[in-house]
Amino acid sequence: MAEEVKKDEKELEKKTAESNFEEEDSGASQVKKVNLFDQLFANNNKLLTVNGSEFAISNETRRLLALFSDGTYLVSKDNRFDGAVYNFEANVKRRKIPIKAPRYVTLNEIAAIYAYAERGAGTVDVSAEEAEDMQMQIDFINIIQRASQKKVSDVHVVVGSSSTVLFRENGIMVKQNEYGGEWGEAFVRSVFASADISDSNYSQNEFQGAQKLGSTPLRGSKGKLMLPHNVLAIRLQFNPIAFGSQYLVMRLLYADDNPEGSSDLRSLGLGKYEEDLFYKMRSMAVGLNVVAGPTGSGKSTTLQRNLIKLLQEKNYQINLLTVEDPPEYPIPGARQMPVTNANTEEEKNEQFTKALSAALRSDPDVILVGETRSLSTAELTFKGALSGHGVWTTLHANSAPAIVTRLRDMGIQPYLLNDPELVKGLVSQRLFRKLCPNCRQSIKTKEGTPEFERLRNALGDYGIENVYVSGPGCKACGYKGFKGRMAVDEIILPDSRFLRLMIDNETAKAIDYWVSELNGRPLKDAAIERMIKGQIDMDEVERWCGLIDQRPVY
């Protein structure tokens, strides 16, 4: 049996290398895509195991394998040692039916093959366009499968004379594969057609958004192809770029980021200081709390954890409504209202405003506004706070103090911004890559470099012995030097003086007052604290907060 397993493992490596499906390619070499269906169904080759054929096998077994009349035999690589597979092979050999060495593929690939055969009514009478689309759907699923295994936040597909696939891993863009331009054009069209929520037609020259839900099969796959089980949804953004090129960005939202509905902030990387301030924000029943940061900074996750915690603290005896485009993560106990029936940005803003107005008329205690994206949305968030509700929202701003400036620039009146009974909490967040604890190296390996001198200028000798830099990588971190990311926040519970200074453009005075009188801690100070604990390196601090020996710029 052990020899059979070893033989199968070697066969797996060999056959996988021969597969036409996308495989990992660190060199990102040019790959010529060949349509798998054309190969399998060539020369009137028949799928013997299709439903209703002479093979009386269960649907569960059929899900794991496929056998063709020329002996081609496909098996799920994750189920190759399943008892049902062994029983099927024994039955085939007993009946003296030709069978070749197994070719190992994925469950989704097997499902697509059956869908292809069934669409052609058991023949190869399927149009070339349909065959190409099914191939692209398989490629889509495979790319997402590989990305989800690495917990990639975004997948980028850049289409020109060639097509490049990139993953954003731990905040860094990593090139994966390169294909021909025709593959990319077909892939982008297929992804758009597979979405659940999108415009009616794909237009290469327009900016279009869409969404693919993990709970439904890909459109056009006859219910056969699903996203990986750990992917809750994918936000899709289709962009035209210069010289007739196309650019697709896919944001992956994971179902297992918080599978038990946890309210734990520590697991995000936040400490007692941040926990205490968030507790104070949740304790105030009325007012506006804003979490700011760039795209991909974990704002939605931080809000989700806080609102789950709020519901728990109130014994689920409050009415918490959310207005989101779309709802990103489930909040058990909340009523989450999606913004729908909107294609253009103007329509989205209009529908968002309508949904938020409806939420305010639905007897809420607390409202989450997914994003304050326009003046009308901002005015309604303040209306919610003015009418005695707690309101939480996100905003794109560079820092916690800059939230006030951003709202003022959007058109919110100064008398509203200067009211600490309305403006309760201002938060800015970034995600920092965590050093791999197994292969990190002491900062002293950098002694004599400009980086080390900047660190000494900033800290003196305090804490330097606990500062580390990324190492060469090891098995534990996938040879990256980093493993995961952690949230670092700056949080302000403003008073009227701080707000007035910000409204009057006295930013430096406002920061000094916040730090000295309100026990404030700027983002750079919070990041340096993590650095001194050996959790993040100096490069990450300077990446998000500027040179370490210089005063933060707001």
C-alpha positions in Angstrom: 0.0 0.0 0.0 2.9 2.4 0.9 4.4 1.7 -2.5 1.1 2.5 -4.2 0.9 5.8 -2.3 4.4 6.8 -3.3 3.7 5.8 -6.9 0.5 7.9 -6.9 2.3 10.9 -5.5 4.9 10.7 -8.3 2.2 10.3 -10.8 0.3 13.3 -9.4 3.4 15.5 -9.8 3.9 14.3 -13.3 0.3 14.6 -14.5 -0.2 17.9 -12.7 2.7 19.3 -14.6 1.1 18.1 -17.8 -2.3 19.7 -17.0 -3.6 22.6 -19.1 -5.0 24.2 -16.0 -3.2 27.1 -14.3 -0.4 26.1 -12.0 1.9 28.1 -9.7 4.7 29.7 -11.7 7.1 31.8 -9.7 9.0 32.8 -12.8 5.8 34.1 -14.3 6.8 32.7 -17.7 4.6 33.0 -20.8 2.0 30.1 -20.9 0.1 29.1 -23.9 -3.5 28.1 -22.9 -5.0 25.1 -24.7 -8.7 24.5 -24.3 -9.1 21.3 -22.2 -12.5 20.5 -23.6 -11.2 20.4 -27.2 -8.6 17.8 -26.1 -10.9 15.6 -24.0 -13.8 15.5 -26.5 -11.7 15.4 -29.7 -12.3 12.7 -32.3 -15.8 12.0 -31.0 -14.4 10.9 -27.6 -17.3 10.2 -25.2 -17.6 10.8 -21.5 -18.6 7.3 -20.2 -19.4 8.4 -16.6 -21.9 11.1 -17.6 -25.3 10.8 -15.8 -27.6 8.3 -17.4 -24.7 6.3 -19.0 -24.0 2.6 -18.7 -21.9 3.2 -15.6 -24.2 2.9 -12.6 -22.3 5.1 -10.1 -23.6 7.4 -7.5 -23.5 11.2 -7.9 -21.1 11.4 -5.1 -18.6 9.1 -6.9 -19.2 10.9 -10.2 -18.2 14.2 -8.4 -14.7 12.7 -7.8 -13.8 11.3 -11.2 -14.5 11.1 -15.0 -13.7 8.4 -17.5 -13.6 8.8 -21.3 -14.0 6.2 -24.1 -10.3 6.5 -25.1 -9.3 5.6 -21.5 -8.6 9.1 -20.3 -9.2 9.1 -16.6 -9.5 12.2 -14.4 -9.5 12.0 -10.6 -9.8 14.7 -7.9 -6.3 15.1 -6.6 -7.7 15.8 -3.1 -9.8 12.6 -3.2 -7.5 10.2 -5.0 -7.3 7.8 -2.1 -11.0 7.8 -1.5 -12.6 4.3 -1.2 -15.2 5.2 -3.9 -12.3 5.9 -6.3 -10.7 2.5 -5.6 -14.0 0.7 -6.0 -14.7 2.4 -9.3 -11.2 1.5 -10.7 -11.6 -2.1 -9.6 -15.0 -2.3 -11.3 -13.6 -0.8 -14.5 -10.7 -3.3 -14.6 -13.0 -6.2 -13.8 -15.1 -5.2 -16.8 -11.9 -4.9 -18.9 -12.7 -1.4 -20.0 -9.6 0.6 -21.1 -8.3 3.0 -18.5 -5.2 5.1 -18.6 -3.1 6.3 -15.7 -5.1 8.8 -13.7 -4.7 12.5 -14.4 -5.2 14.5 -11.2 -7.4 17.7 -11.4 -9.6 19.6 -9.0 -13.2 19.0 -8.1 -14.3 22.2 -9.9 -12.6 21.0 -13.1 -14.4 17.7 -13.0 -17.7 19.5 -12.4 -17.0 21.7 -15.4 -16.3 18.7 -17.6 -19.7 17.2 -16.7 -21.4 20.5 -17.2 -19.8 20.7 -20.7 -20.9 17.2 -21.6 -24.5 17.8 -20.3 -24.8 21.1 -22.1 -23.9 19.3 -25.3 -26.5 16.6 -24.5 -23.7 14.0 -24.2 -22.0 15.0 -27.5 -19.4 17.5 -28.4 -22.0 19.7 -30.1 -21.0 22.7 -28.0 -20.0 26.0 -29.6 -16.4 27.2 -29.4 -17.6 30.3 -27.6 -19.3 28.2 -24.9 -16.3 25.9 -24.5 -14.0 28.9 -24.1 -16.3 30.5 -21.5 -16.4 27.2 -19.5 -12.6 27.1 -19.7 -12.3 30.6 -18.4 -14.7 29.9 -15.6 -12.4 27.0 -14.5 -9.4 29.3 -14.7 -11.4 31.9 -12.6 -12.2 29.3 -9.9 -8.6 28.0 -9.9 -7.1 31.4 -9.5 -9.4 32.3 -6.6 -8.8 28.8 -5.1 -5.0 29.5 -5.1 -5.5 33.0 -3.8 -7.8 32.0 -1.0 -5.3 29.3 0.2 -2.7 32.2 0.7 -5.4 34.5 2.2 -4.7 37.0 -0.6 -6.7 40.2 -0.2 -6.8 41.2 -3.9 -6.2 39.6 -7.3 -5.2 41.9 -10.1 -5.5 40.9 -13.8 -3.8 43.4 -16.2 -4.6 42.7 -19.9 -2.7 44.1 -22.8 -0.6 42.4 -25.5 0.0 39.9 -22.6 -2.0 39.3 -19.5 -0.5 39.3 -16.0 -2.0 38.0 -12.8 -0.8 39.5 -9.5 -1.7 38.7 -5.9 -1.7 41.2 -3.1 -0.2 39.1 -0.3 0.2 40.8 3.1 -0.1 44.2 1.5 2.5 43.5 -1.2 1.9 43.0 -4.9 3.4 39.6 -6.0 3.4 38.6 -9.7 2.0 35.1 -10.3 1.6 34.2 -14.0 1.6 35.7 -17.4 -0.6 34.6 -20.3 -1.4 35.8 -23.8 -3.6 38.9 -24.4 -6.5 36.9 -25.9 -6.7 34.8 -22.7 -7.0 37.9 -20.6 -9.7 39.4 -22.7 -11.7 36.2 -22.6 -11.1 35.8 -18.9 -12.3 39.3 -18.0 -15.5 38.9 -20.1 -16.2 35.5 -18.4 -15.7 36.8 -14.9 -18.1 39.7 -15.6 -20.7 37.2 -17.0 -20.2 34.9 -13.9 -21.1 37.7 -11.4 -24.4 37.8 -9.5 -24.7 41.6 -9.3 -23.5 43.6 -12.3 -24.5 45.8 -15.2 -26.5 44.0 -17.9 -23.6 44.1 -20.4 -19.8 44.3 -20.1 -18.3 47.3 -21.8 -14.5 47.3 -22.2 -14.4 51.1 -22.3 -16.4 51.8 -19.1 -15.6 51.6 -15.4 -17.9 48.9 -14.0 -18.4 47.2 -10.7 -19.8 43.8 -9.9 -20.0 41.2 -7.1 -19.8 37.5 -7.0 -21.4 35.8 -4.0 -19.9 32.6 -2.5 -23.4 31.2 -1.8 -24.4 30.8 -5.5 -22.8 29.0 -8.4 -21.1 30.9 -11.3 -23.7 32.1 -13.7 -23.7 29.9 -16.8 -22.1 26.9 -15.1 -25.4 25.1 -14.6 -24.9 25.1 -10.9 -21.6 23.2 -11.1 -19.0 25.8 -10.2 -18.7 27.4 -6.8 -16.3 29.7 -5.2 -14.0 28.1 -2.5 -15.9 27.5 0.7 -13.9 30.1 2.6 -14.7 32.9 0.2 -17.8 34.8 1.3 -17.9 37.1 -1.8 -15.7 38.8 -4.3 -16.0 42.5 -5.2 -15.1 43.0 -8.8 -13.9 46.3 -10.4 -13.5 46.4 -14.2 -11.4 49.3 -15.5 -10.3 50.4 -19.0 -6.7 51.6 -19.1 -4.7 53.3 -21.9 -4.0 51.9 -25.3 -7.0 49.6 -25.4 -6.0 47.6 -22.3 -8.2 46.2 -19.5 -7.7 46.0 -15.7 -9.7 43.8 -13.4 -9.3 43.9 -9.6 -11.0 41.3 -7.4 -11.3 41.9 -3.7 -11.7 38.7 -1.8 -14.0 38.7 1.3 -13.3 35.7 3.5 -16.0 33.8 5.4 -13.6 32.4 7.9 -11.9 35.6 9.0 -14.3 35.6 11.9 -16.2 32.2 11.7 -17.6 32.2 15.2 -18.7 35.9 15.2 -15.8 36.8 17.5 -15.7 40.3 19.1 -12.0 39.9 20.0 -10.0 43.0 19.2 -6.7 41.6 20.5 -6.6 39.0 17.7 -6.5 41.9 15.2 -3.3 43.2 16.9 -4.9 45.9 19.1 -3.8 46.2 22.7 -5.4 47.3 26.0 -5.0 51.0 25.2 -7.1 50.7 22.0 -9.5 48.3 23.7 -10.3 50.8 26.4 -10.9 53.6 23.9 -13.2 51.4 21.8 -15.1 50.5 24.9 -15.7 54.1 25.7 -16.9 54.7 22.1 -19.4 51.8 22.4 -20.6 53.0 25.8 -21.8 56.3 24.3 -25.3 55.5 23.0 -25.5 58.7 20.8 -23.0 60.2 18.4 -20.8 59.5 15.4 -17.8 57.2 15.3 -15.6 57.2 12.2 -13.0 54.7 11.2 -10.6 55.9 8.5 -7.9 54.4 6.4 -7.0 53.4 2.9 -8.6 50.6 1.0 -7.5 47.2 2.5 -6.6 48.6 5.9 -9.1 46.4 7.8 -11.7 49.1 8.6 -14.7 46.8 8.0 -13.2 44.0 10.2 -12.6 46.4 13.1 -16.1 47.8 12.8 -17.6 44.3 12.6 -15.8 43.2 15.8 -16.8 46.3 17.7 -20.5 46.0 16.7 -20.6 42.3 17.6 -19.1 43.3 20.9 -21.7 46.1 21.3 -24.6 43.7 20.6 -23.1 41.3 23.2 -22.7 44.1 25.8 -26.3 45.1 25.3 -27.6 41.5 25.5 -28.9 41.9 21.9 -31.6 44.2 23.2 -30.9 47.0 20.7 -31.8 47.3 17.0 -28.6 47.5 15.0 -29.1 48.3 11.3 -26.4 48.4 8.6 -26.4 50.0 5.2 -23.6 48.6 3.0 -22.6 48.4 -0.6 -22.4 45.4 -0.3 -22.5 43.9 3.2 -18.9 42.6 3.6 -19.1 40.5 6.8 -22.0 39.0 8.8 -22.8 40.7 12.1 -24.9 38.2 14.1 -27.9 40.0 15.5 -27.8 43.0 13.1 -30.2 43.7 10.2 -27.8 44.2 7.3 -29.4 46.1 4.4 -27.6 45.9 1.0 -27.7 48.7 -1.5 -29.1 47.2 -4.7 -30.4 48.1 -8.2 -27.6 50.5 -8.9 -25.1 50.4 -11.8 -23.5 53.8 -12.1 -21.7 55.7 -9.3 -24.5 58.3 -9.4 -27.2 55.6 -9.0 -25.2 54.0 -6.1 -25.0 57.3 -4.3 -28.7 57.8 -4.8 -29.6 54.2 -3.6 -27.2 54.5 -0.7 -29.0 57.7 0.4 -32.4 56.1 0.0 -31.3 53.0 2.0 -29.9 55.2 4.8 -33.0 57.3 4.9 -35.0 54.1 5.2 -32.8 52.9 8.1 -33.4 56.1 10.0 -37.1 55.5 9.7 -36.8 51.9 10.9 -36.6 52.5 14.7 -32.8 51.9 15.0 -30.7 52.3 18.1 -27.4 52.0 16.2 -26.7 52.4 12.5 -23.6 51.2 10.6 -23.1 53.2 7.4 -20.6 51.1 5.3 -18.9 54.2 3.8 -19.5 57.9 4.0 -19.0 58.5 0.3 -20.8 61.8 -0.5 -22.2 64.9 1.1 -25.7 63.5 1.2 -24.5 60.4 3.0 -22.4 62.5 5.4 -25.4 64.7 6.2 -27.6 61.7 6.9 -25.0 60.2 9.3 -25.0 63.5 11.2 -28.8 63.5 11.1 -28.8 60.0 12.6 -26.5 61.2 15.5 -28.6 64.4 15.9 -31.8 62.4 16.3 -30.4 60.3 19.1 -28.8 57.3 17.5 -25.3 55.8 17.6 -23.8 55.9 14.1 -20.6 54.1 13.0 -19.1 54.6 9.5 -15.9 54.5 7.5 -14.2 57.3 5.6 -11.1 57.6 3.4 -8.8 60.0 5.3 -5.1 60.0 6.0 -5.3 60.2 9.8 -7.7 60.4 12.7 -7.4 64.2 12.9 -7.8 64.5 9.2 -11.3 63.0 9.5 -12.6 66.4 10.7 -10.9 68.2 7.8 -12.3 65.6 5.3 -15.9 66.0 6.6 -15.5 69.8 6.5 -14.2 69.6 2.9 -17.2 67.4 1.9 -19.5 70.2 3.1 -20.5 69.4 6.7 -21.2 72.7 8.5 -18.5 73.7 11.1 -21.2 74.0 13.9 -21.9 70.3 13.5 -18.2 69.3 13.5 -17.5 71.4 16.5 -20.0 69.5 18.7 -18.3 66.8 20.8 -21.7 65.5 21.7 -22.0 64.5 18.0 -18.4 63.7 17.0 -17.6 61.0 19.5 -14.7 58.9 18.1 -12.1 59.3 15.4 -10.0 56.3 14.4 -7.3 55.8 11.8 -6.0 52.3 11.0 -3.3 50.6 9.0 -2.3 47.0 8.6 1.4 46.2 9.2 3.1 43.0 8.1 4.2 40.9 11.1 7.7 39.6 11.3 8.1 35.8 11.2 9.1 34.9 14.7 11.1 31.9 13.4 13.5 33.7 11.0 13.5 37.4 12.0 17.0 38.9 12.6 18.3 41.4 15.1 18.4 45.0 13.9 22.1 44.9 14.9 22.8 43.1 11.6 22.1 46.5 10.0 24.6 48.4 12.2 26.4 51.1 10.3 23.6 51.6 7.8 21.5 54.8 7.4 18.5 52.8 8.7 20.3 51.9 11.9 21.4 55.5 12.4 17.9 56.8 12.0 16.7 54.2 14.6 19.4 55.3 17.1 18.5 58.9 16.5 14.8 58.1 17.3 15.3 55.8 20.2 18.8 56.3 21.6 19.6 52.9 23.2 16.1 52.4 24.5 14.6 49.2 23.2 17.0 48.6 20.3 17.9 45.1 21.6 14.3 44.1 21.0 14.1 45.5 17.4 14.2 43.0 14.6 14.2 43.0 10.8 12.8 40.5 8.4 15.0 37.4 7.8 15.6 35.4 4.7 12.4 33.5 5.1 11.7 29.9 6.3 9.2 27.1 5.9 6.9 28.6 8.6 6.4 31.9 6.7 6.5 30.5 3.1 10.0 32.0 2.7 8.6 35.5 2.9 10.1 36.8 6.1 6.6 37.9 7.2 3.6 36.0 8.5 0.3 37.7 8.6 -0.6 41.3 9.4 -1.7 43.3 12.5 -3.8 46.4 12.9 -2.3 49.5 14.4 -4.7 52.3 15.3 -4.7 55.9 16.4 -7.9 56.9 18.3 -9.2 60.3 19.3 -12.1 60.9 21.7 -12.3 64.6 20.9 -13.4 67.6 23.0 -14.6 71.0 21.7 -11.1 72.6 21.9 -9.6 69.9 19.7 -12.4 70.1 17.2 -12.2 73.9 17.1 -8.5 73.8 16.4 -9.0 71.4 13.6 -11.8 73.4 12.0 -9.6 76.5 12.2 -6.7 74.6 10.4 -4.6 74.7 13.5 -3.6 71.1 13.0 -0.2 71.2 14.7 -1.7 72.8 17.8 -4.6 70.3 17.7 -2.1 67.4 17.7 -0.1 68.8 20.5 -3.2 69.3 22.6 -4.5 65.8 21.8 -1.2 64.2 22.9 -0.5 66.4 26.0 -4.0 66.9 27.3 -6.1 64.0 26.0 -3.5 61.2 26.4 -3.3 60.8 22.7 -1.0 58.4 20.9 -0.3 59.0 17.2 -0.1 56.1 14.8 3.7 56.3 14.6 4.0 56.0 18.4 1.7 53.0 18.3 3.7 51.4 15.5 7.1 52.0 17.3 5.6 50.3 20.4 4.9 47.2 18.2 8.4 47.5 16.7 10.1 47.5 20.1 8.1 44.4 21.0 9.7 42.7 17.9 6.4 42.3 16.1 7.0 44.5 13.1 10.2 45.9 11.6 11.4 49.4 11.0 10.7 49.3 7.3 7.0 48.8 8.0 7.0 51.7 10.4 8.6 54.0 7.8 6.4 52.7 5.1 3.2 53.9 6.8 4.4 56.6 9.1 7.4 58.3 7.5 11.0 58.3 8.6 11.3 57.1 12.1 13.5 60.0 13.4 11.1 62.7 12.1 8.0 64.1 13.6 4.7 62.7 12.2 3.3 64.9 9.5 -0.5 65.4 9.5 
